[in-house]
Amino acid sequence: MIFKTQQPIKGYKNEDLTYNKGTKENPDIQPLTLEVVINLGLNSEVDNEVISPVDKMKIYGISVALYKSDTIDLTVDDMSFIKERVGKVLPSVVYGRITELFNTIPQN
């Protein structure tokens, strides 16, 4: 399934979510996009987590594809893996929106 990586992630009130890419002293507020969520979900680790070499290569492959263009073609397995990773490291609203997005059936 093909997704636009720059699409914004919405909050509970359907507002575009943002994140601070800078510091507290020098904020750099950016839109939270699908690209950012996939990157953070895949490349963040929780305490004491051991990621297998197979999963590290899966993370690497998806991450490389993520930055090749403004779209990414994800398999069902990729989407499941991303949802699992996002669920571990990002807030519930982001996990919920990613789950909704990945469960959407395209209308032709």
C-alpha positions in Angstrom: 0.0 0.0 0.0 1.4 3.4 -1.0 1.4 6.3 1.6 2.4 9.9 1.3 5.2 10.4 3.8 4.6 14.1 4.3 0.9 13.7 5.4 0.3 15.2 8.8 -0.7 13.1 11.8 -3.8 14.4 13.5 -4.6 14.8 17.2 -7.7 13.8 19.1 -9.5 17.0 17.9 -8.3 16.4 14.3 -5.7 19.2 14.6 -2.3 18.7 13.0 0.2 17.5 15.6 3.6 19.1 15.9 6.9 18.3 17.7 9.9 20.3 18.8 12.9 19.4 16.6 15.0 21.9 18.5 15.7 22.5 22.1 13.7 24.0 25.0 15.8 27.1 24.6 15.7 27.2 20.8 12.5 25.6 19.8 12.0 24.4 16.2 8.3 23.4 15.9 7.7 21.1 13.0 4.6 19.2 11.7 4.4 15.6 12.9 4.2 13.7 9.6 4.0 10.0 8.7 7.7 10.1 7.8 8.6 11.4 11.3 6.4 8.9 13.0 7.8 5.9 11.1 11.4 7.1 11.7 10.9 7.6 15.4 8.9 4.4 15.8 11.5 2.3 14.0 14.7 3.9 15.2 13.8 4.5 18.9 14.5 1.8 21.5 12.9 1.3 24.9 15.0 0.6 28.0 16.6 -2.9 28.0 15.2 -3.7 24.6 17.2 -6.2 22.5 16.4 -5.9 18.8 17.3 -9.0 16.8 19.6 -8.7 13.7 16.7 -9.6 11.5 14.6 -6.8 12.9 17.5 -4.4 12.6 17.7 -5.1 8.9 14.0 -4.7 8.6 14.2 -1.3 10.3 17.1 -0.4 8.1 15.3 -1.4 4.9 12.1 0.5 5.7 14.1 3.5 6.9 16.1 3.7 3.6 12.8 3.4 1.6 11.3 6.1 3.7 13.8 8.7 2.5 13.9 7.8 -1.2 10.8 9.8 -2.2 7.7 11.5 -0.8 5.8 8.1 -0.9 6.5 4.7 0.6 5.1 1.4 -0.5 4.5 -0.8 2.6 3.6 -4.4 2.8 1.1 -5.7 5.4 4.0 -7.1 7.3 5.8 -3.7 7.2 2.7 -2.0 8.5 2.3 -4.5 11.3 5.9 -4.1 12.3 5.7 -0.3 12.2 2.6 -0.3 14.4 4.2 -2.6 16.9 7.3 -0.3 17.1 5.2 2.9 17.3 3.1 1.4 20.0 6.2 1.0 22.2 7.7 4.4 21.9 5.1 7.0 20.9 1.9 8.4 22.6 -1.5 6.6 22.2 -2.9 9.3 19.9 -0.1 8.7 17.4 -0.4 4.9 17.7 -4.2 5.2 17.2 -3.8 7.4 14.1 -1.2 5.2 12.5 -3.4 2.2 13.2 -6.4 4.0 11.5 -4.2 5.0 8.6 -2.8 1.5 8.0 -6.3 0.0 8.3 -7.8 2.3 5.7 -8.8 0.5 2.5 -8.1 2.7 -0.5 -11.2 3.8 -2.5 -10.8 3.7 -6.3 
